[in-house]
Amino acid sequence: MKRSEFFDQVAAGDDPLLFLPEHQAQVQALMARIGDGRGWHVCEPGCGAGPLTEHLLQWVGPTGWVDAFDSSPGMIARCRAAHGERANLRVWLADAESVEIEPESLDLIVLFRVFPHFDNKEAVLRRLRPALKPSGKLVIANLEGSRRLNELHAGFSEAVRHDHMPCSYGTRCLLENCGYKVLDAVDEERLFFVEAVLA
Ligand SMILES: C[S@@+](CC[C@H](N)C(=O)[O-])C[C@H]1O[C@@H](n2cnc3c(N)ncnc32)[C@H](O)[C@@H]1O
């Protein structure tokens, strides 16, 4: 099974990776770590069924904007169904390796629970870079550290079993190779968080 088929299958199930109650505090802490996003234009590649999308909408407020995309049609359908029509939300089907985003349009790109699944991580980072405003940030985040996440993936379907989350040092190297400067890097049991700006 291909990875995209696996995620379509997950999307069709009862639990398309929505947050558990214990995730809520972790997600609030994550948003607080990024800072004050009011009025920001945020892009969320690999949004899945959109559990973070709702938090992002609250976080940017009525003057902000969220662009959420995913390469799984099933996930996009779930995300649209969950959020309905919103004036400041766009949800669309795209692959992060080939997505077209207006240059210098984004305050924040948040790669949340998606980075391990990119076949070519550098290609994605290079693709997304021109979309950031000069003051923009890119955040790579998961609710587990890299070691724990890789252990979890090892127990999943063959389609994602080998999807690898680099440690914070490896992620830093990838970002630096692609023209970013890392400001913050945390790789703990219950949080992976790397924040970068344009170098
Ligand atoms: C583990 S799920 C997480 C989804 C969501 N971020 C969340 O936290 O629930 C990973 C998502 O990334 C998407 N994905 C994987 N590779 C992608 C790519 N190259 N471009 C866009 N989305 C991708 C999958 O379809 C899936 O919905």
The ligand as an ORCA input file, in Angstrom:
! r2SCAN-3c Opt
* xyz 0 1
  C       0.308     11.710     10.728
  S      -0.771     12.583      9.671
  C      -0.980     14.101     10.595
  C      -2.006     15.024     10.055
  C      -2.172     16.298     10.867
  N      -1.007     17.147     10.738
  C      -2.453     15.976     12.309
  O      -1.666     16.382     13.178
  O      -3.461     15.288     12.566
  C       0.293     13.072      8.332
  C      -0.441     13.762      7.224
  O       0.522     14.231      6.278
  C       0.006     14.058      4.988
  N       1.134     14.047      4.041
  C       2.101     13.102      3.937
  N       2.964     13.442      2.969
  C       2.532     14.629      2.459
  C       2.999     15.474      1.433
  N       4.101     15.173      0.712
  N       2.321     16.623      1.173
  C       1.213     16.927      1.890
  N       0.707     16.154      2.868
  C       1.358     15.022      3.156
  C      -0.760     12.761      5.068
  O      -1.703     12.615      4.036
  C      -1.389     12.863      6.452
  O      -2.662     13.470      6.404
*
